Amino acid sequence: MVMNRVLGEGSAARLFRNIREDKGYNYGVYSNFSAQKYLNHFGASSSVRTEVTGPALEEFLNEFRAIREIPVPREPATHRRRRCREDNRGAGQVRPARKYDAEGNRMN
């Protein structure tokens, strides 16, 4: 959840700042993430002009590499964790990722 907030959820996210604000390829760009027992899903989307489709895809891939390889600075990560907690008020905390064995049985 924190990774998705940093990467593509809202106007402060990396994808939005890069592809919309820095490059001007489109009006909106977003990513989403869901974790379920048998299926985890990550998606990223945007509508861009035909002539910038290739460069926009390159920027998506650059951002995916960066979120994987470059640590998120402490302050943005702390802010994003706080927002996750606020969004999960009923739980009172960010829920840890669930782990499953090879047969799909929940381990935690």
Secondary structure, 3 states (H helix, E strand, C coil): CHHHHHHHCCCCCHHHHHHHHHCCCCCCEEEEEEECCCCEEEEEEECCCHHHHHHHHHHHHHHHHHHHHCCCCHHHHHHHHHHHHHHCCCCCCCCCCCCECCCCCECC
